[in-house]
């Protein structure tokens, strides 16, 4: 079957919302391209600068190339002790011009540029930086596309309880007032 390849280069994000109360944030992104979904790897970082540097390829049929309007990016943050994750924000990248121009020119590549991250209350906070490349008129196999979609969803495995415990123990205990106190030698009695 003939179609096209859409390569998404997930580079970085900056200034995004921090949802964890304790521990370091672990951000990941759900990328939605039509009916295909992909979960990126987790990235440790702070809320000011997070980087993934990950490339994802979506195989699109001719029908999908004509009907696809946007690429959805949903940024999530893994919670330390909860299986649920925290919603950080989302972005939409409209693809109509890229797909049309790619079909006319043969190949089109857009270098990574920032897109605003939208919060639940429809305000903006931070930006996510992605690049795109569209290659039209490529032969794709439908079975491979469905298998790739499943692999993309399975790739982002959930942390085990042990992994979460170890992450909790890595916290900086020196921030706690008990451990940061300086002791005076006169406080101790000799027995």
N, CA and C atoms as a LAMMPS dump frame, in Angstrom:
ITEM: TIMESTEP
0
ITEM: NUMBER OF ATOMS
573
ITEM: BOX BOUNDS ff ff ff
-5.0000000000000000e+02 5.0000000000000000e+02
-5.0000000000000000e+02 5.0000000000000000e+02
-5.0000000000000000e+02 5.0000000000000000e+02
ITEM: ATOMS id mol type element x y z
1 1 1 N 0.852 -1.167 0
2 1 2 C 0 0 0
3 1 3 C 0.902 1.235 0
4 2 1 N 0.49 2.244 -0.738
5 2 2 C 1.286 3.456 -0.852
6 2 3 C 0.808 4.486 0.161
7 3 1 N 1.752 5.24 0.702
8 3 2 C 1.424 6.258 1.698
9 3 3 C 2.601 7.184 1.906
10 4 1 N 2.797 7.596 3.133
11 4 2 C 3.893 8.497 3.447
12 4 3 C 4.427 8.25 4.837
13 5 1 N 5.615 8.775 5.101
14 5 2 C 6.235 8.662 6.419
15 5 3 C 6.307 10.047 7.046
16 6 1 N 5.849 10.136 8.272
17 6 2 C 5.958 11.373 9.029
18 6 3 C 6.904 11.117 10.187
19 7 1 N 8.068 11.775 10.156
20 7 2 C 9.043 11.647 11.234
21 7 3 C 8.888 12.832 12.172
22 8 1 N 8.777 12.524 13.45
23 8 2 C 8.632 13.553 14.471
24 8 3 C 9.86 13.49 15.358
25 9 1 N 10.59 14.59 15.437
26 9 2 C 11.754 14.657 16.31
27 9 3 C 11.367 15.436 17.557
28 10 1 N 11.22 14.711 18.655
29 10 2 C 10.843 15.292 19.943
30 10 3 C 12.129 15.739 20.624
31 11 1 N 12.383 17.034 20.627
32 11 2 C 13.654 17.544 21.123
33 11 3 C 13.623 17.888 22.613
34 12 1 N 12.856 18.905 22.994
35 12 2 C 12.929 19.38 24.371
36 12 3 C 11.681 20.177 24.746
37 13 1 N 11.635 20.566 25.999
38 13 2 C 10.589 21.459 26.499
39 13 3 C 11.22 22.368 27.542
40 14 1 N 10.69 23.563 27.677
41 14 2 C 11.186 24.467 28.716
42 14 3 C 10.039 25.283 29.295
43 15 1 N 10.187 25.637 30.564
44 15 2 C 9.195 26.449 31.239
45 15 3 C 7.873 25.772 31.512
46 16 1 N 7.833 24.43 31.47
47 16 2 C 6.566 23.729 31.673
48 16 3 C 6.249 23.579 33.158
49 17 1 N 5.009 23.252 33.445
50 17 2 C 4.51 23.157 34.814
51 17 3 C 5.096 21.932 35.516
52 18 1 N 5.405 22.084 36.788
53 18 2 C 5.937 21.017 37.637
54 18 3 C 4.789 20.503 38.504
55 19 1 N 4.436 19.213 38.387
56 19 2 C 3.269 18.695 39.107
57 19 3 C 3.627 17.852 40.321
58 20 1 N 4.876 17.422 40.457
59 20 2 C 5.259 16.598 41.609
60 20 3 C 5.409 17.445 42.86
61 21 1 N 4.924 16.922 43.988
62 21 2 C 5.135 17.606 45.26
63 21 3 C 6.508 17.27 45.831
64 22 1 N 6.921 15.986 45.672
65 22 2 C 8.247 15.568 46.122
66 22 3 C 8.919 14.793 45.005
67 23 1 N 10.209 14.765 45.022
68 23 2 C 10.966 14.023 44.016
69 23 3 C 11.193 14.842 42.754
70 24 1 N 12.032 14.31 41.904
71 24 2 C 12.351 14.977 40.644
72 24 3 C 11.315 14.575 39.594
73 25 1 N 10.971 15.483 38.712
74 25 2 C 9.981 15.152 37.685
75 25 3 C 10.541 14.207 36.634
76 26 1 N 9.672 13.341 36.12
77 26 2 C 9.993 12.444 35.011
78 26 3 C 8.937 12.705 33.95
79 27 1 N 9.287 13.487 32.963
80 27 2 C 8.334 13.871 31.932
81 27 3 C 8.379 12.882 30.772
82 28 1 N 7.223 12.612 30.195
83 28 2 C 7.139 11.857 28.953
84 28 3 C 6.011 12.454 28.121
85 29 1 N 5.957 12.079 26.851
86 29 2 C 5 12.681 25.932
87 29 3 C 4.231 11.582 25.209
88 30 1 N 2.898 11.721 25.178
89 30 2 C 2.062 10.894 24.308
90 30 3 C 1.922 11.657 23
91 31 1 N 2.312 11.015 21.914
92 31 2 C 2.175 11.632 20.602
93 31 3 C 1.036 10.928 19.886
94 32 1 N 0.071 11.698 19.429
95 32 2 C -1.092 11.149 18.735
96 32 3 C -1.089 11.643 17.299
97 33 1 N -1.037 10.689 16.379
98 33 2 C -1.014 11.003 14.955
99 33 3 C -2.145 10.208 14.303
100 34 1 N -3.311 10.839 14.162
101 34 2 C -4.477 10.119 13.648
102 34 3 C -4.896 9.064 14.659
103 35 1 N -4.919 7.794 14.223
104 35 2 C -5.287 6.701 15.135
105 35 3 C -4.059 6.057 15.784
106 36 1 N -2.874 6.504 15.417
107 36 2 C -1.65 5.952 15.98
108 36 3 C -1.223 6.756 17.202
109 37 1 N -0.7 6.037 18.189
110 37 2 C -0.241 6.671 19.425
111 37 3 C 1.161 6.178 19.733
112 38 1 N 1.937 7.024 20.378
113 38 2 C 3.293 6.656 20.78
114 38 3 C 3.593 7.301 22.125
115 39 1 N 4.24 6.561 23.001
116 39 2 C 4.649 7.08 24.302
117 39 3 C 6.17 7.199 24.306
118 40 1 N 6.674 8.397 24.56
119 40 2 C 8.119 8.625 24.539
120 40 3 C 8.77 8.053 25.795
121 41 1 N 10.081 8.044 25.784
122 41 2 C 10.816 7.644 26.982
123 41 3 C 10.669 8.736 28.042
124 42 1 N 10.897 8.368 29.281
125 42 2 C 10.848 9.347 30.369
126 42 3 C 12.138 10.141 30.39
127 43 1 N 12.022 11.387 30.732
128 43 2 C 13.189 12.25 30.792
129 43 3 C 13.252 12.908 32.144
130 44 1 N 14.375 12.763 32.799
131 44 2 C 14.56 13.461 34.061
132 44 3 C 15.021 14.874 33.749
133 45 1 N 14.589 15.774 34.539
134 45 2 C 14.975 17.152 34.332
135 45 3 C 14.235 18.02 35.304
136 46 1 N 14.46 19.293 35.205
137 46 2 C 13.685 20.19 36.041
138 46 3 C 12.624 20.846 35.158
139 47 1 N 11.821 21.692 35.772
140 47 2 C 10.736 22.266 34.994
141 47 3 C 11.216 23.324 34.018
142 48 1 N 12.458 23.743 34.148
143 48 2 C 12.953 24.785 33.266
144 48 3 C 13.461 24.231 31.936
145 49 1 N 14.087 23.07 31.939
146 49 2 C 14.621 22.502 30.696
147 49 3 C 14.579 20.983 30.771
148 50 1 N 13.855 20.378 29.855
149 50 2 C 13.724 18.921 29.766
150 50 3 C 14.088 18.533 28.34
151 51 1 N 14.828 17.442 28.173
152 51 2 C 15.145 17.018 26.807
153 51 3 C 14.896 15.527 26.633
154 52 1 N 14.38 15.177 25.458
155 52 2 C 14.136 13.788 25.099
156 52 3 C 15.062 13.364 23.964
157 53 1 N 15.219 14.186 22.953
158 53 2 C 16.015 13.867 21.756
159 53 3 C 15.653 12.493 21.208
160 54 1 N 14.405 12.356 20.845
161 54 2 C 13.863 11.08 20.39
162 54 3 C 13.146 11.275 19.058
163 55 1 N 13.337 10.328 18.128
164 55 2 C 12.685 10.402 16.819
165 55 3 C 11.656 9.282 16.711
166 56 1 N 10.461 9.635 16.24
167 56 2 C 9.364 8.696 16.071
168 56 3 C 8.911 8.774 14.622
169 57 1 N 8.673 7.627 13.994
170 57 2 C 8.212 7.597 12.614
171 57 3 C 6.808 7.003 12.558
172 58 1 N 5.897 7.732 11.939
173 58 2 C 4.533 7.259 11.734
174 58 3 C 4.345 6.935 10.262
175 59 1 N 3.807 5.741 9.975
176 59 2 C 3.501 5.351 8.606
177 59 3 C 2.045 5.705 8.339
178 60 1 N 1.817 6.509 7.31
179 60 2 C 0.478 6.997 7.008
180 60 3 C 0.013 6.478 5.656
181 61 1 N -1.229 6.007 5.585
182 61 2 C -1.809 5.606 4.306
183 61 3 C -2.151 6.871 3.518
184 62 1 N -2.479 6.727 2.249
185 62 2 C -2.847 7.89 1.44
186 62 3 C -4.082 8.572 2.025
187 63 1 N -5.024 7.77 2.512
188 63 2 C -6.228 8.329 3.125
189 63 3 C -5.866 9.154 4.356
190 64 1 N -4.977 8.619 5.202
191 64 2 C -4.551 9.35 6.395
192 64 3 C -3.811 10.635 6.024
193 65 1 N -3.01 10.593 4.964
194 65 2 C -2.289 11.79 4.516
195 65 3 C -3.259 12.895 4.094
196 66 1 N -4.402 12.505 3.521
197 66 2 C -5.375 13.493 3.081
198 66 3 C -6.242 14.003 4.223
199 67 1 N -6.525 13.161 5.211
200 67 2 C -7.47 13.523 6.268
201 67 3 C -6.815 14 7.564
202 68 1 N -5.532 13.769 7.739
203 68 2 C -4.854 14.126 8.985
204 68 3 C -4.755 15.64 9.115
205 69 1 N -5.239 16.182 10.228
206 69 2 C -5.232 17.629 10.414
207 69 3 C -4.142 18.104 11.361
208 70 1 N -3.887 17.324 12.429
209 70 2 C -2.92 17.789 13.412
210 70 3 C -2.228 16.621 14.11
211 71 1 N -1.182 16.968 14.79
212 71 2 C -0.417 16.047 15.623
213 71 3 C -0.65 16.491 17.063
214 72 1 N -1.086 15.593 17.915
215 72 2 C -1.345 15.941 19.31
216 72 3 C -0.179 15.529 20.193
217 73 1 N 0.272 16.416 21.04
218 73 2 C 1.359 16.145 21.981
219 73 3 C 0.832 16.402 23.381
220 74 1 N 0.868 15.392 24.217
221 74 2 C 0.352 15.509 25.585
222 74 3 C 1.502 15.217 26.546
223 75 1 N 1.946 16.228 27.285
224 75 2 C 3.073 16.079 28.21
225 75 3 C 2.538 15.608 29.561
226 76 1 N 3.145 14.556 30.079
227 76 2 C 2.737 13.972 31.35
228 76 3 C 3.951 13.895 32.275
229 77 1 N 3.68 13.783 33.565
230 77 2 C 4.727 13.675 34.577
231 77 3 C 4.403 12.485 35.456
232 78 1 N 5.332 11.536 35.574
233 78 2 C 5.104 10.375 36.43
234 78 3 C 5.102 10.804 37.882
235 79 1 N 4.113 10.336 38.616
236 79 2 C 4.025 10.632 40.039
237 79 3 C 4.851 9.604 40.805
238 80 1 N 5.368 9.994 41.948
239 80 2 C 6.279 9.141 42.702
240 80 3 C 5.589 7.909 43.271
241 81 1 N 4.468 8.075 43.961
242 81 2 C 3.832 6.938 44.614
243 81 3 C 2.489 6.564 44.018
244 82 1 N 2.116 7.164 42.911
245 82 2 C 0.835 6.866 42.304
246 82 3 C 1.061 6.238 40.948
247 83 1 N 0.158 5.323 40.583
248 83 2 C 0.23 4.756 39.252
249 83 3 C -0.249 5.785 38.227
250 84 1 N -1.156 6.659 38.674
251 84 2 C -1.641 7.724 37.804
252 84 3 C -0.52 8.715 37.539
253 85 1 N -0.665 9.439 36.472
254 85 2 C 0.347 10.428 36.145
255 85 3 C -0.278 11.81 36.14
256 86 1 N 0.565 12.792 36.276
257 86 2 C 0.092 14.167 36.306
258 86 3 C 0.117 14.789 34.926
259 87 1 N -0.975 15.441 34.573
260 87 2 C -1.063 16.142 33.303
261 87 3 C -0.299 17.453 33.42
262 88 1 N 0.642 17.674 32.52
263 88 2 C 1.437 18.902 32.524
264 88 3 C 0.864 19.903 31.523
265 89 1 N 0.576 19.452 30.322
266 89 2 C 0.032 20.33 29.291
267 89 3 C 0.008 19.626 27.952
268 90 1 N -0.535 20.287 26.944
269 90 2 C -0.603 19.689 25.616
270 90 3 C -0.38 20.738 24.542
271 91 1 N -0.02 20.242 23.366
272 91 2 C 0.201 21.122 22.218
273 91 3 C -0.343 20.437 20.975
274 92 1 N -0.784 21.243 20.019
275 92 2 C -1.236 20.728 18.729
276 92 3 C -0.38 21.343 17.647
277 93 1 N 0.045 20.491 16.727
278 93 2 C 0.825 20.947 15.579
279 93 3 C -0.014 20.648 14.347
280 94 1 N -0.43 21.684 13.641
281 94 2 C -1.263 21.491 12.46
282 94 3 C -0.396 21.082 11.279
283 95 1 N -0.826 20.014 10.577
284 95 2 C 0.011 19.367 9.569
285 95 3 C -0.44 19.574 8.132
286 96 1 N -1.561 20.223 7.905
287 96 2 C -2.121 20.315 6.559
288 96 3 C -1.128 20.919 5.564
289 97 1 N -0.489 22.033 5.92
290 97 2 C 0.464 22.677 5.015
291 97 3 C 1.695 21.811 4.775
292 98 1 N 2.185 21.169 5.821
293 98 2 C 3.382 20.321 5.697
294 98 3 C 3.109 19.141 4.779
295 99 1 N 1.954 18.482 4.965
296 99 2 C 1.613 17.326 4.136
297 99 3 C 1.375 17.74 2.688
298 100 1 N 0.695 18.861 2.472
299 100 2 C 0.454 19.329 1.098
300 100 3 C 1.751 19.709 0.398
301 101 1 N 2.596 20.452 1.08
302 101 2 C 3.864 20.867 0.479
303 101 3 C 4.786 19.67 0.248
304 102 1 N 4.763 18.706 1.166
305 102 2 C 5.552 17.494 0.992
306 102 3 C 5.117 16.705 -0.224
307 103 1 N 3.813 16.64 -0.464
308 103 2 C 3.307 15.94 -1.649
309 103 3 C 3.708 16.653 -2.933
310 104 1 N 3.807 17.973 -2.907
311 104 2 C 4.202 18.736 -4.089
312 104 3 C 5.706 18.659 -4.346
313 105 1 N 6.516 18.844 -3.295
314 105 2 C 7.968 18.932 -3.457
315 105 3 C 8.673 17.582 -3.381
316 106 1 N 8.056 16.6 -2.788
317 106 2 C 8.699 15.295 -2.643
318 106 3 C 9.058 15.001 -1.202
319 107 1 N 9.834 15.857 -0.591
320 107 2 C 10.195 15.704 0.823
321 107 3 C 10.215 17.099 1.432
322 108 1 N 9.708 17.2 2.635
323 108 2 C 9.782 18.474 3.344
324 108 3 C 10.264 18.21 4.762
325 109 1 N 11.161 19.083 5.215
326 109 2 C 11.702 18.958 6.567
327 109 3 C 11.609 20.318 7.257
328 110 1 N 11.064 20.296 8.471
329 110 2 C 10.93 21.502 9.275
330 110 3 C 11.837 21.329 10.483
331 111 1 N 12.813 22.212 10.626
332 111 2 C 13.738 22.105 11.757
333 111 3 C 12.978 22.34 13.063
334 112 1 N 13.494 21.81 14.182
335 112 2 C 12.779 21.936 15.457
336 112 3 C 12.466 23.379 15.815
337 113 1 N 11.199 23.592 16.16
338 113 2 C 10.767 24.915 16.595
339 113 3 C 9.791 24.758 17.754
340 114 1 N 9.666 25.804 18.575
341 114 2 C 8.826 25.7 19.772
342 114 3 C 7.339 25.875 19.478
343 115 1 N 6.531 25.127 20.22
344 115 2 C 5.076 25.24 20.183
345 115 3 C 4.603 25.458 21.612
346 116 1 N 3.614 26.33 21.793
347 116 2 C 3.103 26.64 23.119
348 116 3 C 2.42 25.422 23.755
349 117 1 N 2.623 25.276 25.061
350 117 2 C 1.975 24.217 25.831
351 117 3 C 0.748 24.818 26.503
352 118 1 N -0.412 24.19 26.266
353 118 2 C -1.682 24.679 26.789
354 118 3 C -2.057 23.874 28.025
355 119 1 N -2.459 24.572 29.085
356 119 2 C -2.873 23.926 30.326
357 119 3 C -4.371 23.623 30.299
358 120 1 N -4.869 22.99 31.377
359 120 2 C -6.293 22.656 31.484
360 120 3 C -7.194 23.879 31.37
361 121 1 N -6.771 24.991 31.923
362 121 2 C -7.611 26.191 31.95
363 121 3 C -7.433 27.063 30.704
364 122 1 N -6.872 26.475 29.634
365 122 2 C -6.69 27.142 28.344
366 122 3 C -5.66 28.28 28.364
367 123 1 N -4.801 28.317 29.388
368 123 2 C -3.716 29.28 29.409
369 123 3 C -2.448 28.6 28.912
370 124 1 N -1.443 29.391 28.588
371 124 2 C -0.173 28.853 28.083
372 124 3 C 0.871 28.873 29.183
373 125 1 N 1.679 27.803 29.21
374 125 2 C 2.811 27.783 30.136
375 125 3 C 3.897 26.899 29.545
376 126 1 N 4.953 27.484 29.115
377 126 2 C 6.089 26.762 28.564
378 126 3 C 5.927 26.439 27.092
379 127 1 N 6.966 25.787 26.56
380 127 2 C 6.982 25.417 25.152
381 127 3 C 7.608 24.043 24.98
382 128 1 N 7.153 23.336 23.952
383 128 2 C 7.744 22.055 23.565
384 128 3 C 8.326 22.249 22.166
385 129 1 N 9.518 21.726 21.955
386 129 2 C 10.236 21.95 20.699
387 129 3 C 10.286 20.637 19.923
388 130 1 N 9.713 20.658 18.709
389 130 2 C 9.739 19.464 17.863
390 130 3 C 10.09 19.842 16.431
391 131 1 N 10.618 18.86 15.713
392 131 2 C 10.904 18.99 14.294
393 131 3 C 10.104 17.955 13.529
394 132 1 N 9.843 18.212 12.259
395 132 2 C 9.033 17.314 11.436
396 132 3 C 9.709 17.06 10.101
397 133 1 N 9.468 15.858 9.567
398 133 2 C 9.931 15.52 8.222
399 133 3 C 8.857 14.644 7.601
400 134 1 N 8.429 14.996 6.39
401 134 2 C 7.412 14.204 5.7
402 134 3 C 7.976 13.698 4.385
403 135 1 N 7.864 12.384 4.168
404 135 2 C 8.333 11.736 2.946
405 135 3 C 7.119 11.067 2.297
406 136 1 N 6.632 11.607 1.169
407 136 2 C 5.458 11.015 0.512
408 136 3 C 5.833 9.876 -0.43
409 137 1 N 4.806 9.214 -0.943
410 137 2 C 4.944 8.159 -1.951
411 137 3 C 5.883 7.041 -1.523
412 138 1 N 5.655 6.521 -0.344
413 138 2 C 6.446 5.42 0.192
414 138 3 C 5.529 4.214 0.337
415 139 1 N 6.046 3.023 0.037
416 139 2 C 5.241 1.816 0.222
417 139 3 C 5.278 1.419 1.689
418 140 1 N 4.096 1.234 2.264
419 140 2 C 3.991 0.8 3.663
420 140 3 C 3.16 -0.473 3.711
421 141 1 N 3.425 -1.258 4.744
422 141 2 C 2.655 -2.485 4.961
423 141 3 C 1.738 -2.249 6.14
424 142 1 N 0.478 -2.58 5.977
425 142 2 C -0.504 -2.316 7.022
426 142 3 C -0.188 -3.093 8.289
427 143 1 N 0.24 -4.367 8.174
428 143 2 C 0.539 -5.171 9.355
429 143 3 C 1.651 -4.525 10.177
430 144 1 N 2.657 -3.998 9.496
431 144 2 C 3.787 -3.379 10.184
432 144 3 C 3.329 -2.146 10.959
433 145 1 N 2.413 -1.383 10.391
434 145 2 C 1.925 -0.172 11.037
435 145 3 C 1.191 -0.532 12.327
436 146 1 N 0.333 -1.534 12.297
437 146 2 C -0.405 -1.925 13.498
438 146 3 C 0.532 -2.467 14.566
439 147 1 N 1.535 -3.253 14.154
440 147 2 C 2.491 -3.807 15.109
441 147 3 C 3.304 -2.681 15.744
442 148 1 N 3.72 -1.705 14.952
443 148 2 C 4.511 -0.595 15.46
444 148 3 C 3.707 0.224 16.471
445 149 1 N 2.41 0.373 16.222
446 149 2 C 1.556 1.121 17.14
447 149 3 C 1.521 0.428 18.502
448 150 1 N 1.403 -0.893 18.498
449 150 2 C 1.378 -1.631 19.759
450 150 3 C 2.719 -1.557 20.472
451 151 1 N 3.807 -1.67 19.739
452 151 2 C 5.132 -1.591 20.353
453 151 3 C 5.34 -0.221 20.974
454 152 1 N 4.892 0.818 20.298
455 152 2 C 5.026 2.169 20.839
456 152 3 C 4.287 2.329 22.145
457 153 1 N 3.125 1.712 22.281
458 153 2 C 2.357 1.827 23.519
459 153 3 C 2.983 0.988 24.631
460 154 1 N 3.544 -0.181 24.292
461 154 2 C 4.137 -1.049 25.306
462 154 3 C 5.487 -0.535 25.785
463 155 1 N 6.15 0.26 24.979
464 155 2 C 7.509 0.696 25.283
465 155 3 C 7.596 1.452 26.601
466 156 1 N 6.628 2.264 26.882
467 156 2 C 6.672 3.07 28.093
468 156 3 C 6.151 2.281 29.274
469 157 1 N 6.9 1.291 29.754
470 157 2 C 6.455 0.448 30.857
471 157 3 C 6.355 1.249 32.147
472 158 1 N 5.456 0.831 33.004
473 158 2 C 5.275 1.505 34.281
474 158 3 C 6.386 1.095 35.236
475 159 1 N 6.773 2.007 36.09
476 159 2 C 7.774 1.697 37.1
477 159 3 C 7.191 0.735 38.123
478 160 1 N 8.033 -0.139 38.632
479 160 2 C 7.6 -1.029 39.692
480 160 3 C 7.65 -0.284 41.011
481 161 1 N 7.089 -0.89 42.057
482 161 2 C 7.108 -0.276 43.38
483 161 3 C 8.548 -0.094 43.84
484 162 1 N 9.403 -1.058 43.538
485 162 2 C 10.806 -0.978 43.931
486 162 3 C 11.486 0.226 43.277
487 163 1 N 11.234 0.438 41.977
488 163 2 C 11.815 1.584 41.28
489 163 3 C 11.383 2.897 41.931
490 164 1 N 10.129 2.974 42.328
491 164 2 C 9.63 4.188 42.969
492 164 3 C 10.256 4.378 44.347
493 165 1 N 10.466 3.275 45.075
494 165 2 C 11.102 3.359 46.388
495 165 3 C 12.543 3.848 46.265
496 166 1 N 13.269 3.312 45.303
497 166 2 C 14.66 3.72 45.085
498 166 3 C 14.712 5.197 44.702
499 167 1 N 13.804 5.645 43.856
500 167 2 C 13.765 7.053 43.463
501 167 3 C 13.487 7.939 44.675
502 168 1 N 12.598 7.483 45.548
503 168 2 C 12.284 8.232 46.762
504 168 3 C 13.517 8.348 47.654
505 169 1 N 14.281 7.256 47.76
506 169 2 C 15.479 7.257 48.605
507 169 3 C 16.583 8.143 48.045
508 170 1 N 16.556 8.408 46.752
509 170 2 C 17.579 9.255 46.14
510 170 3 C 17.36 10.732 46.437
511 171 1 N 16.222 11.056 47.021
512 171 2 C 15.949 12.466 47.342
513 171 3 C 17.045 13.006 48.234
514 172 1 N 17.251 14.252 48.163
515 172 2 C 18.284 14.885 48.96
516 172 3 C 17.806 15.047 50.399
517 173 1 N 18.287 14.19 51.28
518 173 2 C 17.879 14.234 52.679
519 173 3 C 18.502 15.428 53.403
520 174 1 N 19.504 16.024 52.792
521 174 2 C 20.135 17.178 53.422
522 174 3 C 19.223 18.398 53.429
523 175 1 N 18.173 18.356 52.637
524 175 2 C 17.229 19.473 52.637
525 175 3 C 16.365 19.479 53.888
526 176 1 N 16.237 18.351 54.537
527 176 2 C 15.426 18.279 55.749
528 176 3 C 16.145 18.985 56.892
529 177 1 N 15.442 19.713 57.745
530 177 2 C 16.088 20.505 58.808
531 177 3 C 16.872 19.656 59.8
532 178 1 N 16.456 18.421 60.057
533 178 2 C 17.155 17.571 61.024
534 178 3 C 18.563 17.254 60.543
535 179 1 N 18.687 16.906 59.252
536 179 2 C 19.98 16.491 58.73
537 179 3 C 20.879 17.655 58.351
538 180 1 N 20.327 18.822 58.179
539 180 2 C 21.126 19.972 57.787
540 180 3 C 21.661 20.752 58.978
541 181 1 N 21.316 20.381 60.221
542 181 2 C 21.706 21.12 61.418
543 181 3 C 23.152 20.83 61.768
544 182 1 N 23.861 21.86 62.142
545 182 2 C 25.244 21.686 62.592
546 182 3 C 25.228 21.412 64.088
547 183 1 N 26.04 20.479 64.5
548 183 2 C 26.088 20.101 65.899
549 183 3 C 27.255 20.807 66.604
550 184 1 N 27.013 21.227 67.79
551 184 2 C 28.036 21.856 68.586
552 184 3 C 28.577 20.784 69.541
553 185 1 N 29.883 20.715 69.678
554 185 2 C 30.476 19.653 70.516
555 185 3 C 30.081 19.826 72.007
556 186 1 N 29.692 21.011 72.41
557 186 2 C 29.301 21.228 73.803
558 186 3 C 27.927 20.633 74.111
559 187 1 N 27.178 20.256 73.061
560 187 2 C 25.859 19.669 73.271
561 187 3 C 25.958 18.247 73.815
562 188 1 N 27.069 17.615 73.6
563 188 2 C 27.201 16.217 74.018
564 188 3 C 27.839 16.124 75.394
565 189 1 N 27.305 15.25 76.239
566 189 2 C 27.867 15.022 77.575
567 189 3 C 28.792 13.828 77.533
568 190 1 N 29.836 13.914 78.317
569 190 2 C 30.714 12.736 78.462
570 190 3 C 30.189 11.884 79.572
571 191 1 N 30.169 10.624 79.382
572 191 2 C 29.659 9.718 80.414
573 191 3 C 30.789 9.062 81.129
